[in-house]
Amino acid sequence: VGEMILFAENDVTRNEIYQEAKEYGLNNEKARWIAGFLVEAGLLEEPQYLHLKATTFGMEFANTLPLTDKNVYMEEINSKENIVAERIHLKMICLRD
């Protein structure tokens, strides 16, 4: 949530914020729902059609939240993917033998 608010510090399109949310593991549906909630809560505003911008209150609120480092998140995802790939590889070796 805080990451989405901070990303919208300057005017961004909804598609841009949805793409950024994907970097943290959210699909478009969840990102849309969260963005709508943030607008309703007054943390984001819609300066023009299909655009979002963080409000002053939103920025102040986001700066109080513990935020995820995108690089750390991606390292964790890659690590999990590597573990799965290794397990698949081992199963394939066992099946050949």
Secondary structure, DSSP 8 states (H G I E B T S, - for coil): -HHHHHHTTS-EEHHHHHHHHHTTT--HHHHHHHHHHHHHTTSEE-SSTTEEEE-HHHHHHHTTS----HHHHHHHHHHHHHHHHHHHHHHHHHHH-
